[in-house]
Amino acid sequence: MNLRRRDLITLLGGAAAAWPLAVRAQQPLPVVAFVNGGAADAFVDAVAAFRKGLNEAGYVEGQNVTVEYHWLEGAYDRMPALMADLVRRRVAVIATPGSTPTAVAAKAATATIPIVFGAGEDPVQLGLVASLARPGGNATGVNTFTLEVVAKRLRLLHDLVPKAVRIAVLLNPASVANADATLQQVQEAAPILGLQTQVFHATTIGEIDAAFAAMAQERPDALFLAADPFFLSRRVQFATLTAANRIPAAYGHRLYAAAGGLISYAPSTADLYRQAGTYVGRILKGEKPADLPVMQPTKFELVINLQTARVLGIEVPPSLFAIADEVIE
């Protein structure tokens, strides 16, 4: 009888000790909604960097945080419905490190759920924050300076192909703010370099083909591609079309050069996504976006595809070799 009583006490004591663990196990993990305008296969390294940032802040996906990945693949018209759903479900944080349109859509959808963005344009002018040092609202993130490097990327293209005068500029009008600002930057920088520009547009796979068909008629000397997540997801298509048309092109992400593009210059994507992941983790711990200053890139990458240059008959000047972060043989 006493043995049974002791067994019962031991059993109850063990159960009582396990209750807090059971309660913790039943509590749902905070949900981070990761929204990107491109396709998943173009951002494998970026997602890994984002997770690294989360880890640095003490969060491990699947253990103490859940990350939902939403890939728009250029269908920016889906954003309002997606953001409305995220707000309705009250996710813990909306992370939009990949493109300005997703950041703007998130800000338009909620003034309370924390947002960690990546924006190429001025976040203050976009209405995302009150100031870079003191955001003041529910959003903060990284200013990727995509547009600030437009003039430098155009100059690098000019340095690599000095005889090129007529430059085709391909924009994605579905990404309105990015397209407008990129065009403005290019049109300001081009005359200084003695370049003429002609603008083309594409929002779908078919329209990219159509734009290159139009370029084949106009025969520009080189191509300047606007930075855009959808375009990045079509990097192999761009490499194929530029090779077929023998047109040297400058891009805003190293993956273009890795896929066969001639030259790319942009902030380090891995660095930017890691920074965003760190901010998401800090917000999950209780810090407020209003108090977290907008960060800036710490690393920029110039990548040259030497094999593509040779095929196009372009001799890379020593000055570019000297400053290149990566040369693809």
N, C-alpha and C positions, 0 to 999 in steps of 0.2 A: 504493500500500500504506500509506504514511504518512498519506495523506489519510483513508483509510478508518479507520485507527487513531485519528486525531484525532476523526473523526466519532463513532466508537464511544465514546471517552472522554467527549466532550461529551454524547452521548445518555445514557450511564450517569450522568454527573454531574447532568444535569437530572432524570432519574428519581429519583435519590437525594434531591434537593432536594424533589421532589414527594411522597415517601413520607410525611413527617410530616403533610402536608395531607390525604393520602388516609386516613391512620389516624384523624385528627381527624374527617374527614367520616363515617367509618364508626361512630364512637362515638355511641350513642343519646343524644338529648337528655333531660335530667331531665324527668319527668312530674309535673305538678301536677294533682291531681284537684279540680276545682271542683264542689262539691255544693250544690244549692239546692232547697228544698222547693217552690218555685213553678214558673212557666213562663217560658221564655226571653224571650218578647215583653214581659214586665213588667220585665225587668232589663237592657234594652239599654244604658241609660245607666250602670247599676251595673257592668256588665261592662267598659265603656269606662273607667270610673274605676279598676277593678281593674287593667286593663292599664296605665293611666297609672302606678299605683303600682309595678308590676313594672318599667316603663321607668325610673322614678326610681332604682330599685335596680340598674339595669344589665342588665335582662333584656327581650328582645323575643320575643314569642310567634312560634314558627316558626323563629326563628334560633338562639337558645341555650336555649330552654325550650319544652316542649310542654304545653299546657293542655287537659285533657279536661273537657268540660262535661256534668254530669249533672243533669237537671231532673226532679224527682219529681212535679211538678204535683199536689201534695197527697197523693200515695200514700206516706205515711210508712211503711207496712208493708213497702215495698221496701228500706228503709234497711239492715237487717241483712245481707241478701244482697249489696247493693252494697258496703258497707263491707268485708265479708269478701273480696270480689273485689279491692278496692283493696289490702288488706293482703297478700293472696296474691301480687299482682303487684309488691308493694313499691314503690309510687309514692313519689316524693321528698317530696311534701308533700300533705296533704289540707287544702283551703281550704273552710271552711263559714261564710262571712261573712253569710249571709242569714237563718239561723234557728237557734234554740236546739236543736230536736230533732236536726238534722243534726250539730251539734257534740257533743251527748251521745252519739249513736250512734257517731261517730268515736272518741271517747275510750273507749267501751266495747269497741271493736274492736281497738285497738292502744295499747300503752304505749311504743312505740318510734318509729313514723313521726311526724314533726312535724305538728302540727295548728295551723292559724290560723283562729280562730273569730270569729263575731260573736254575742254573747249578750245578750239583753235582760234576763235575770235575773242574779242575782249569780253570777259564775263560780266563786267559792269554795264557795258553798252547793251548786252543781250538781256539784261535784267535778272541775271542769275544771282548776283550778289550786290551789296551796297558799295563795297570796296574790296580790293584784293587783301588788304591787311585785316579787315574786320568785316567778313561777309554779312553778318547781321541777320540772316534769315535761316531757312532750312537747308541751304545748299552751300557746298564748298567743293574743292577738288583741285584739278591741275589745269593751268593755262598752257596748252600744248604749243602755242606759238606757231601753229601750222601756217598761218598767214604771214607772220613776221618773217618766215624763212622763204616765202614765195620768191621775193626779189633775189635772194641769194641762190636759190635753186635755178632760177632763170639765168643768173650770171654764170653759174657753173656749167650750164648747158652751152652758153655762149663761148665759154673758155674751151670747152671740149670740141665744139663744132663752130669755130670762129667764122666760117664762111656762110653759115646759116643766117638768113635775114628774115624770111617769112616763116613765122611760128604759128602753128595751129594750137589752139587752146581748147581742150575738151573738158566740159563741165557737166555736172549732174544737177539739173535744175530742181530735182525733187528735194535736194538738200539746199534750200533756198539761201539761208544765211551764208553758208560756205561758198556756194557758187558766186553769189554777188560780191562777197568780199575778196575772193580769189581773183575774179575778173578785175576788180578795182586795183588790186595790188599789181597784177600783171600789166595792166594798161598804164600804170604809173611808172613801172620799172622799164618796160620795153623801149620807149623812146630814148631813155638815157643810154641804153646799150645799142641804139641804132637798129632796133628790131621792129618789125611790123607784125601785127597779130590778126588772126582770123578765128572767130569763135565757133565751136561746134558743141552740140548738146547730145546727151544720151542718158536715159533713165532705165533702160532694159538691155538685155543681151542682144536682142535684134537691133536696137537703136545704136549700140556700139558698132555692130557690123555696118549699119547704114552710114554712120559717121565716117568710118574708114573708106567706104565706097565714095563718099563725097570728097574726102581728102585725096583720093586717087585721081579725081578730076582736077582738083585745085593744085595738087602737087606742092605742098608746103615743104620747107627745108628741114623742119624738125617739129616735134610735138611736145607740148607741155601739158601734163595730165594733172587735173586738180586732185587733191587728197580727198578720198571718199571711201568709206568702208565697203560700199557695193562695188566700186571699181576695183578695190583690192581683192575682193572675192573673185574677180574676173581677170586676175593678173596673167594667167596662162593665155587667155584669149588675147590680151593686149600684146604679150610677147610674140604670139603667133602672127598677129596682124601687122605689128610694126616690122617684123622680119620679112613678111611677104611683101610689104610695101617699101622695104628698105628705108625706113624713116627713123632717125635717131630720136630718142624720147627721154625726158626727165620725169622722175616720179617722186612721190612723197612717202615712200616706205621701202625698206631694204628688201622686202619679199618680192617686189617687182624685179629688182636686179637679180635676185636669186633665181627667178623664173625665166630670166633671159632678157630683161630690160637693160638698157644701156647704163643709166646712172640714176641714183636715188640720193636724196638728201632730206633728212628729217630728224626730229627728236627721237631718241631711243624709245621704242615702244615698250620694251621690257621695263625700262626705268619708270615710265609713266604709269603703267599698270600696277607695278609694285607699290608706287606711291599711293595710288588710289586704294589698293587693297589695305594698306596700312591705315589710311583714314577711315575706311569702313570699320576696321577692327576697333579703332579708338572710339568711334561713335557708338558701336555696340557696347563698349565698356562704360558709356555714359557721358562722354564729351559731346558738346553741342557744335553742329556745323557753324553756327554763328560766331564761335570763338576760334575756329580753326582757319588760319589764313590760307588763301589760295596759293598752292605751290607752283613752282616753275621747273621746267626741265633742267636736269643737271648734265645731260649728255646728248650730243648730236652725232649723227652717223652719216658719213659720205661713203657710198658704195659704188664701185665701178665694175661693170662686167667686161673684162678685157677680151673675152672670146667674142662677145657681141660687137665690140669696137673693131676687132680685126675683120669680122665678116662684113661690116659696113665700110671698111677701108679707112677707119678713123685712127689716127695716131694720138694716143693719150699723152699730153704734155707732161714733162717732169714735175711741173708745179702742182698738178692734180695728183700725181702719184704720191707726192710728198705729204699731202694732207688727207689722203684717203684713209678711212678707217678699215676698209676691207676691199680687196681686189679679187674678183672672181676670175680664175683662169679658164 
